[in-house]
């Protein structure tokens, strides 16, 4: 008895779900690694930092240190924003661009454009969060 197409499709669907969960865990791991590194640098200077509340973890939300996570945080504070204004606000929130304004503008634009379920393009490079996205 061999593998049927239906069995293969079921297994692929199951694996795709597990891969999405793994991606969420990888994002969370990267966030925690950054937090620990920052905490270690600050504590070496005798400073302390509060532990942030990961209120949106577990939902289908990128880690707050990702391009999309920082973009969403900036749009929560003030929307709509042009891509240029959004990039500036993201930099103020700690997003590290490439150092080239043109490359950063394009990278953010492409990231938001690809995540249409999360971001809505209003025209002329202006963005807002989709209504169903957590605020």
FENCORMO-V318649 format. One record per pair of residues at least 24 apart in sequence whose ideal C-beta (glycine too) atoms are under 6 Angstrom apart, sorted by the first residue. I is the first residue (numbers start at 1). J is the second residue. Records with the same first field share a line. If there is no record, write none. Layout:
# FENCORMO-V318649
I->J, J
This chain:
# FENCORMO-V318649
27->62, 63
31->63, 65
34->65
56->134
67->111
68->111, 115
70->95
75->129
76->135
79->128
80->122, 126, 128
82->125, 126
83->108, 109, 125
